[in-house]
């Protein structure tokens, strides 16, 4: 999966009432926030994208 496809998938979750939707909103709401926290959020979203790509249900 290309990076732009990955980011499009992740950003498509923004309006979901799920944990991954909350993570996307947190990244967008705090773009100048702690870089370590932002990296952790993006890491969790990357794992969720990997699971979705493999056809696993969201957690």
FISENU-676712 format. One line per field, with one value per residue (C-alpha): residue number from 1; residue in three letters; chain; z, y negated, x negated. Coordinates in pm, whole numbers, plus 32768, in hexadecimal, padded with zeros to 4 digits. Layout:
% residues N
nr = NUM, ...;
rest = ALA, ...;
kette = A, ...;
zz = Z, ...;
yy = Y, ...;
xx = X, ...;
***
This chain:
% residues 59
nr = 1, 2, 3, 4, 5, 6, 7, 8, 9, 10, 11, 12, 13, 14, 15, 16, 17, 18, 19, 20, 21, 22, 23, 24, 25, 26, 27, 28, 29, 30, 31, 32, 33, 34, 35, 36, 37, 38, 39, 40, 41, 42, 43, 44, 45, 46, 47, 48, 49, 50, 51, 52, 53, 54, 55, 56, 57, 58, 59;
rest = UNK, UNK, UNK, UNK, UNK, UNK, UNK, UNK, UNK, UNK, UNK, UNK, UNK, UNK, UNK, UNK, UNK, UNK, UNK, UNK, UNK, UNK, UNK, UNK, UNK, UNK, UNK, UNK, UNK, UNK, UNK, UNK, UNK, UNK, UNK, UNK, UNK, UNK, UNK, UNK, UNK, UNK, UNK, UNK, UNK, UNK, UNK, UNK, UNK, UNK, UNK, UNK, UNK, UNK, UNK, UNK, UNK, UNK, UNK;
kette = A, A, A, A, A, A, A, A, A, A, A, A, A, A, A, A, A, A, A, A, A, A, A, A, A, A, A, A, A, A, A, A, A, A, A, A, A, A, A, A, A, A, A, A, A, A, A, A, A, A, A, A, A, A, A, A, A, A, A;
zz = 8000, 7F9C, 80A2, 8000, 7FFD, 8169, 81D1, 8107, 81B6, 830D, 82D1, 8255, 83BC, 843E, 846F, 84FA, 8663, 86A9, 8750, 8602, 85A9, 86F3, 86A9, 8553, 85ED, 86FE, 85F8, 8533, 8663, 86EE, 85C4, 8691, 87BB, 8857, 8736, 87FF, 8849, 86DD, 866F, 8763, 86DA, 8575, 85D3, 8660, 8526, 844E, 8505, 84D2, 835E, 8348, 83EA, 82FB, 81D0, 8240, 825C, 83D7, 8491, 8548, 86B9;
yy = 8000, 7EAF, 7D9E, 7CC3, 7DE7, 7E2E, 7CC5, 7CB1, 7DEB, 7D68, 7C12, 7CB6, 7D27, 7BC2, 7BC2, 7D24, 7D3D, 7E30, 7E2B, 7E06, 7CE2, 7C3E, 7C6E, 7BC9, 7AA3, 7A84, 7A70, 7969, 789C, 7888, 786C, 77B5, 789D, 7982, 7A36, 7B76, 7B81, 7B38, 7C52, 7D41, 7CE2, 7D11, 7E5F, 7EDD, 7E69, 7F17, 805D, 802E, 7FF1, 812D, 81F6, 8162, 81A7, 8314, 8324, 833C, 828E, 8147, 8161;
xx = 8000, 7F71, 7F4F, 8057, 814C, 80FD, 8136, 8279, 82F7, 8297, 8334, 8475, 84B2, 84CE, 8648, 8664, 86DD, 85C0, 846D, 83C0, 84A4, 844B, 82D9, 82FC, 83B5, 82AC, 8198, 8254, 82BA, 8158, 8068, 7F5D, 7F7D, 7E7D, 7DCD, 7DA9, 7F1D, 7F70, 7E85, 7F30, 8085, 8010, 7F75, 80BF, 8172, 806F, 80B2, 8228, 81ED, 811B, 8232, 8333, 8254, 823D, 83B9, 83C1, 84DD, 8490, 8443;
***
